[in-house]
């Protein structure tokens, strides 16, 4: 992809700040102080380091520490000023007209304790509250501009799956195929990094797994992890040679200008095990059922229970979304700038879907003997229901060597 994005408009960025400010004001906050780079990018269209303050009336200022000149060049955010050091933030806020701040929201879910304690020293009279739910809720509803970027990420994904059979070579290892996919994505403009908000959650592009590798559990908060190459990063492709008559799962995350699409397809060399074929058909059934229910206003927990019911009726219920006893309690997760956004279609979920949500729907089954089997597609929740962003054919892909 060569048509690069020139950044969000001032109007779009101001709208985001106003939505967040209204939510903060309703929660009794005088404003939001944002320090995580991904949240800063969402509100300013630059990921340069600094501190972003959004007041309760929607006025904002981004104090850019490193690099101010680049932040100004990249962003159309209306108020960017230089700041040499975070220790100068109290004076900078006062100089910008933000006085008498009593209670301010912080990103408690991602802000290190050390940074929090430092802010407490800088603002000894200020009370801090958790603004993470506010920020995550605001970010969960994508604007038309964001949707366009995610459509392009979906196109990148579709092109990768089209090229995927040609990326296999005789005797290829999982890591060889994974590296070919990663190179394909990079040449298409992929940023490389897949952002995740959860503590200790990391992902490098995604997973390319064959046979029993798909059944190796690990720390990744998902149904499939893979062995990886080392205990220091225990997930993803291994040095295992991909064999004939195995279930091969390629589950990768594309990215265009920060925004991602998530999708998975099944492949095989020569033939796919009969059990894998049956489980894959059940995955498609679950996907179809969830798509039929995922409308604006639908309750996430109720959708999950229906997906779980279909899995149980298939006879593979104990293998749904993970090995027996290690199953994850969700079937879809929100995506955007990060891989683990809201909403989550999970057991006990109380949230209602909204127009503008984007979910990665991934009904999968995991078996000790044949590995991981399933499908994943990304969907934009539109006024008339889910609209697919990842559009590669869903039939298992035969690899000819």
C-alpha positions as CSV (number, residue, x, y, z in Angstrom):
1,X,0.0,0.0,0.0
2,X,1.5,3.4,-1.0
3,X,-1.4,5.7,-0.3
4,X,-0.3,6.9,3.2
5,X,-2.5,8.7,5.7
6,X,-1.8,12.4,6.4
7,X,-3.2,12.5,9.9
8,X,-6.6,13.2,11.5
9,X,-8.2,16.6,11.0
10,X,-8.4,19.2,13.7
11,X,-12.1,18.8,13.8
12,X,-11.9,15.0,14.3
13,X,-9.3,15.4,17.1
14,X,-11.4,18.2,18.8
15,X,-14.4,15.9,18.6
16,X,-12.6,13.1,20.4
17,X,-11.4,15.5,23.2
18,X,-15.0,16.8,23.6
19,X,-16.4,13.3,23.9
20,X,-13.8,12.3,26.5
21,X,-14.2,15.6,28.4
22,X,-18.0,15.2,28.6
23,X,-17.5,11.7,30.0
24,X,-14.9,13.0,32.5
25,X,-17.1,15.8,33.6
26,X,-20.0,13.4,34.1
27,X,-17.7,11.3,36.3
28,X,-16.9,14.3,38.5
29,X,-13.4,14.9,37.1
30,X,-11.9,18.3,36.3
31,X,-10.0,16.8,33.4
32,X,-7.8,13.9,32.1
33,X,-4.1,13.7,32.2
34,X,-2.9,11.2,29.6
35,X,0.7,9.9,29.3
36,X,0.5,6.5,27.4
37,X,1.7,6.9,23.8
38,X,-1.2,5.0,22.3
39,X,-3.8,7.2,24.0
40,X,-1.8,10.3,23.1
41,X,-1.8,9.2,19.5
42,X,-5.6,8.7,19.6
43,X,-6.3,12.2,20.8
44,X,-3.5,14.1,19.0
45,X,-2.4,12.0,15.9
46,X,1.2,12.0,17.1
47,X,2.8,9.4,19.4
48,X,5.7,11.7,20.5
49,X,6.2,11.6,24.3
50,X,4.8,14.1,26.6
51,X,1.6,14.8,28.6
52,X,-1.8,15.5,27.3
53,X,-4.3,17.4,29.4
54,X,-8.0,17.5,28.4
55,X,-10.1,19.8,30.6
56,X,-13.7,19.1,31.6
57,X,-15.0,21.6,29.0
58,X,-13.0,19.9,26.2
59,X,-10.1,22.3,25.9
60,X,-6.8,20.5,25.6
61,X,-3.1,21.0,25.4
62,X,-0.4,18.6,24.5
63,X,2.9,19.3,26.3
64,X,5.4,17.6,23.9
65,X,8.7,16.5,25.5
66,X,10.3,14.5,22.8
67,X,10.1,15.5,20.1
68,X,8.2,18.9,20.0
69,X,9.2,19.8,16.4
70,X,8.1,16.4,15.1
71,X,4.8,16.5,17.1
72,X,4.0,19.9,15.5
73,X,4.8,18.5,12.0
74,X,2.8,15.3,12.5
75,X,-0.3,16.6,14.3
76,X,-3.2,19.0,13.7
77,X,-4.0,19.1,17.3
78,X,-4.8,22.7,18.0
79,X,-2.6,23.3,21.0
80,X,0.9,21.8,21.2
81,X,3.5,23.4,23.3
82,X,7.1,22.3,24.2
83,X,8.0,20.9,27.7
84,X,11.6,20.2,28.6
85,X,10.7,17.9,31.5
86,X,7.7,16.4,33.2
87,X,8.7,18.1,36.4
88,X,7.7,21.4,34.8
89,X,4.2,20.2,34.2
90,X,2.5,22.0,37.2
91,X,3.8,25.4,36.1
92,X,3.0,24.6,32.4
93,X,-0.6,23.7,33.3
94,X,-1.1,27.0,35.2
95,X,0.5,29.0,32.4
96,X,-2.0,27.4,30.0
97,X,-4.9,28.6,32.2
98,X,-5.7,25.3,34.0
99,X,-5.9,26.4,37.6
100,X,-7.7,25.0,40.7
101,X,-7.7,21.4,39.4
102,X,-9.0,19.2,42.3
103,X,-9.7,15.7,40.8
104,X,-8.0,14.6,37.6
105,X,-8.3,11.2,35.8
106,X,-5.2,9.1,35.0
107,X,-4.8,5.8,33.0
108,X,-4.5,3.6,36.1
109,X,-4.5,0.5,33.9
110,X,-1.3,1.3,32.1
111,X,0.5,3.9,34.2
112,X,3.4,2.5,36.1
113,X,3.3,2.9,39.9
114,X,6.6,4.8,39.8
115,X,5.1,7.4,37.4
116,X,2.0,7.6,39.5
117,X,3.9,8.3,42.7
118,X,6.0,10.9,40.8
119,X,2.8,12.7,39.8
120,X,1.6,12.6,43.4
121,X,4.7,14.5,44.4
122,X,4.3,17.0,41.6
123,X,0.7,17.6,42.5
124,X,0.4,17.1,46.3
125,X,-3.0,18.8,46.5
126,X,-4.6,17.0,43.6
127,X,-6.7,13.9,43.8
128,X,-6.3,11.3,41.0
129,X,-9.0,8.9,39.8
130,X,-9.0,6.1,37.3
131,X,-10.0,7.4,33.9
132,X,-9.1,4.1,32.1
133,X,-12.8,3.1,31.6
134,X,-13.6,6.5,30.2
135,X,-10.7,6.5,27.7
136,X,-11.3,2.9,26.6
137,X,-15.0,3.5,26.1
138,X,-14.4,6.6,24.0
139,X,-11.8,4.7,21.9
140,X,-14.2,1.7,21.4
141,X,-16.5,3.7,19.1
142,X,-14.6,4.3,15.8
143,X,-15.3,7.3,13.6
144,X,-15.7,7.1,9.9
145,X,-12.1,8.2,9.5
146,X,-10.9,5.4,11.7
147,X,-13.1,2.9,9.9
148,X,-11.4,3.8,6.6
149,X,-8.0,3.0,8.0
150,X,-9.3,-0.4,9.4
151,X,-10.8,-1.2,6.0
152,X,-7.3,-0.8,4.5
153,X,-5.8,-2.9,7.2
154,X,-8.4,-5.6,6.3
155,X,-7.4,-5.3,2.6
156,X,-3.7,-5.8,3.6
157,X,-4.9,-9.0,5.5
158,X,-6.9,-10.2,2.5
159,X,-3.9,-9.8,0.2
160,X,-1.6,-11.7,2.6
161,X,-4.0,-14.7,2.6
162,X,-4.1,-14.6,-1.2
163,X,-0.3,-14.8,-1.3
164,X,0.0,-17.2,1.6
165,X,0.3,-20.5,-0.3
166,X,3.2,-19.2,-2.3
167,X,5.1,-18.4,1.0
168,X,5.4,-22.1,1.8
169,X,8.5,-24.1,0.6
170,X,9.3,-27.8,0.9
171,X,10.6,-28.6,4.4
172,X,9.6,-25.1,5.7
173,X,9.5,-24.6,9.4
174,X,6.8,-22.6,11.2
175,X,9.2,-19.8,11.7
176,X,10.1,-19.7,8.0
177,X,6.5,-19.2,7.0
178,X,5.9,-16.7,9.8
179,X,9.0,-14.7,8.6
180,X,7.7,-14.7,5.0
181,X,4.3,-13.3,6.3
182,X,6.0,-10.7,8.3
183,X,8.1,-9.6,5.4
184,X,5.0,-9.5,3.2
185,X,3.3,-7.2,5.7
186,X,6.3,-4.9,6.2
187,X,6.6,-4.4,2.5
188,X,2.9,-3.5,2.5
189,X,3.5,-0.8,5.0
190,X,2.9,-2.6,8.3
191,X,4.2,-0.7,11.3
192,X,5.7,-3.9,12.9
193,X,4.6,-3.4,16.5
194,X,1.2,-4.8,17.6
195,X,0.1,-2.8,20.6
196,X,-1.6,-4.5,23.5
197,X,-2.9,-2.8,26.6
198,X,-2.9,-5.7,29.0
199,X,-0.1,-6.1,31.5
200,X,2.6,-8.4,30.2
201,X,0.7,-8.9,26.9
202,X,2.8,-8.8,23.8
203,X,2.4,-10.0,20.2
204,X,4.8,-10.1,17.3
205,X,2.6,-10.0,14.2
206,X,0.8,-13.2,15.1
207,X,0.9,-17.0,14.9
208,X,1.8,-19.6,12.3
209,X,1.4,-23.0,13.9
210,X,1.1,-26.6,12.7
211,X,-0.2,-29.7,14.3
212,X,0.4,-30.0,18.0
213,X,2.2,-26.7,18.1
214,X,-1.3,-25.2,18.1
215,X,-2.1,-26.9,21.4
216,X,0.9,-25.5,23.3
217,X,-0.5,-23.1,25.9
218,X,1.3,-20.0,27.2
219,X,0.8,-16.5,28.6
220,X,-1.0,-14.9,25.6
221,X,-4.5,-14.0,26.6
222,X,-6.2,-16.0,23.8
223,X,-7.2,-19.5,22.9
224,X,-3.9,-20.2,21.0
225,X,-0.3,-19.3,21.8
226,X,2.2,-21.7,20.3
227,X,5.6,-22.7,21.7
228,X,7.7,-19.9,20.2
229,X,11.4,-20.1,19.8
230,X,12.5,-19.5,23.4
231,X,11.1,-19.4,26.9
232,X,12.0,-15.7,27.0
233,X,9.1,-15.1,24.5
234,X,7.0,-18.2,24.8
235,X,4.5,-17.8,21.9
236,X,4.3,-17.9,18.2
237,X,6.0,-20.0,15.6
238,X,8.6,-22.6,16.5
239,X,11.4,-24.4,14.6
240,X,9.0,-27.3,14.0
241,X,9.0,-28.5,10.3
242,X,5.4,-28.2,8.9
243,X,4.2,-31.7,7.9
244,X,1.7,-33.1,5.5
245,X,-1.8,-34.0,6.8
246,X,-1.6,-31.5,9.7
247,X,-4.0,-28.7,10.7
248,X,-2.1,-25.4,10.0
249,X,-3.4,-22.2,11.6
250,X,-2.2,-18.8,10.5
251,X,-3.5,-16.1,12.8
252,X,-2.0,-12.7,12.0
253,X,-2.6,-9.0,12.7
254,X,-2.3,-6.5,9.9
255,X,-1.8,-2.8,10.6
256,X,-2.3,0.4,8.5
257,X,-1.4,3.7,10.0
258,X,-1.7,2.3,13.5
259,X,-5.1,0.7,13.0
260,X,-5.3,-3.1,12.9
261,X,-7.3,-6.0,11.5
262,X,-7.1,-9.5,12.9
263,X,-7.8,-12.7,11.1
264,X,-7.1,-16.4,10.9
265,X,-7.4,-19.1,8.3
266,X,-6.7,-22.9,8.1
267,X,-4.3,-24.4,5.7
268,X,-3.1,-27.9,5.0
269,X,-0.6,-29.9,2.9
270,X,-2.1,-33.0,1.1
271,X,-5.1,-33.3,3.5
272,X,-6.7,-32.0,6.6
273,X,-7.5,-34.4,9.5
274,X,-11.2,-35.4,9.5
275,X,-11.6,-34.2,13.1
276,X,-10.1,-30.8,12.0
277,X,-12.6,-30.6,9.1
278,X,-15.5,-31.2,11.5
279,X,-14.3,-28.7,14.1
280,X,-13.7,-26.1,11.5
281,X,-17.2,-26.4,10.2
282,X,-18.5,-25.9,13.7
283,X,-16.3,-22.7,14.0
284,X,-18.0,-21.4,10.9
285,X,-21.4,-22.2,12.4
286,X,-20.5,-20.2,15.5
287,X,-19.2,-17.3,13.5
288,X,-22.4,-17.2,11.5
289,X,-24.5,-17.3,14.7
290,X,-22.6,-14.5,16.4
291,X,-22.7,-12.3,13.3
292,X,-26.5,-12.7,13.2
293,X,-26.7,-11.5,16.9
294,X,-24.0,-8.8,16.9
295,X,-26.3,-5.8,16.5
296,X,-26.2,-2.4,18.2
297,X,-27.8,-2.9,21.6
298,X,-27.0,-6.6,21.9
299,X,-25.5,-7.6,25.3
300,X,-22.0,-9.1,25.0
301,X,-22.5,-11.8,27.6
302,X,-25.7,-13.0,26.0
303,X,-24.0,-13.3,22.6
304,X,-21.2,-15.3,24.2
305,X,-23.6,-17.7,25.9
306,X,-25.2,-18.5,22.5
307,X,-21.7,-19.1,21.0
308,X,-20.9,-21.4,23.9
309,X,-24.2,-23.2,23.4
310,X,-23.5,-23.9,19.7
311,X,-20.0,-25.2,20.7
312,X,-21.4,-27.5,23.3
313,X,-23.9,-28.9,20.8
314,X,-21.1,-29.6,18.4
315,X,-19.6,-32.2,20.8
316,X,-16.4,-30.2,21.0
317,X,-17.5,-27.9,23.8
318,X,-14.7,-28.7,26.2
319,X,-12.2,-27.7,23.5
320,X,-13.9,-24.4,22.7
321,X,-11.5,-21.4,22.9
322,X,-8.6,-23.5,24.4
323,X,-7.6,-26.8,25.7
324,X,-9.9,-28.4,28.3
325,X,-9.4,-26.5,31.6
326,X,-7.4,-23.8,29.9
327,X,-10.3,-22.2,27.9
328,X,-10.5,-18.4,27.7
329,X,-14.0,-17.0,28.5
330,X,-14.5,-14.9,25.3
331,X,-15.2,-15.4,21.6
332,X,-14.5,-11.9,20.3
333,X,-12.5,-8.9,21.4
334,X,-12.4,-5.2,20.4
335,X,-9.7,-3.9,18.1
336,X,-8.4,-0.5,17.0
337,X,-5.0,0.9,17.8
338,X,-4.6,-1.9,20.2
339,X,-5.4,-5.6,19.9
340,X,-7.3,-5.9,23.3
341,X,-9.8,-3.0,23.1
342,X,-13.4,-2.9,24.1
343,X,-16.0,-4.4,23.6
344,X,-15.3,-8.1,24.6
345,X,-17.9,-10.7,23.8
346,X,-17.2,-12.7,27.0
347,X,-18.9,-14.7,29.7
348,X,-20.9,-12.5,32.0
349,X,-20.4,-9.4,29.8
350,X,-22.8,-6.6,30.5
351,X,-21.9,-4.1,27.8
352,X,-24.1,-3.4,24.9
353,X,-22.6,-3.3,21.4
354,X,-22.7,0.1,19.6
355,X,-22.5,1.3,16.1
356,X,-18.8,2.0,15.5
357,X,-17.5,-0.9,17.6
358,X,-15.0,-3.1,15.8
359,X,-14.5,-6.7,16.9
360,X,-12.3,-9.6,16.0
361,X,-14.5,-12.7,16.1
362,X,-12.4,-15.9,16.6
363,X,-14.3,-19.1,17.3
364,X,-11.6,-21.7,17.7
365,X,-11.2,-25.2,19.1
366,X,-7.9,-26.6,20.5
367,X,-7.1,-30.4,20.6
368,X,-4.1,-32.0,22.2
369,X,-3.7,-34.4,19.2
370,X,-4.3,-32.2,16.2
371,X,-3.7,-28.7,17.5
372,X,-5.7,-25.5,16.8
373,X,-8.6,-25.2,14.4
374,X,-10.8,-22.2,13.7
375,X,-11.6,-19.0,11.9
376,X,-11.1,-15.3,12.8
377,X,-12.4,-12.2,11.1
378,X,-12.7,-8.6,12.0
379,X,-16.1,-6.8,11.8
380,X,-17.3,-3.2,12.0
381,X,-20.6,-3.0,13.8
382,X,-22.7,-0.9,11.4
383,X,-26.3,0.4,11.7
384,X,-27.5,-2.7,9.8
385,X,-25.2,-5.2,11.6
386,X,-21.6,-6.5,11.3
387,X,-19.6,-5.5,8.2
388,X,-16.5,-7.7,7.5
389,X,-13.1,-6.0,7.2
390,X,-11.2,-9.2,6.5
391,X,-12.7,-10.8,3.3
392,X,-10.4,-13.6,2.3
393,X,-12.3,-16.8,1.4
394,X,-13.0,-19.0,4.4
395,X,-12.4,-22.4,2.9
396,X,-9.3,-24.2,4.2
397,X,-6.4,-23.4,1.9
398,X,-4.5,-26.3,0.2
399,X,-0.8,-25.7,-0.1
400,X,0.8,-27.3,-3.2
401,X,4.5,-27.9,-2.8
